């Protein structure tokens, strides 16, 4: 919509802002998942730091991130 109203440059700028927002939200949710997982594992007596669980969360989510959206399957 921005590209149609204000030109190609504004369309690229809007896409950049959208990508930046999605990246920031993903980073925050990854940190939140790692923190929660480390606290759960520590509650069960398994010593896990947030850094190690962040790597584990990244490795677990990586294959799903590499898939395209469901729109491209049909």
Secondary structure as UniProt FT lines:
FT   HELIX           2..6
FT   HELIX           8..43
FT   TURN            44..45
FT   HELIX           50..66
FT   HELIX           70..73
//
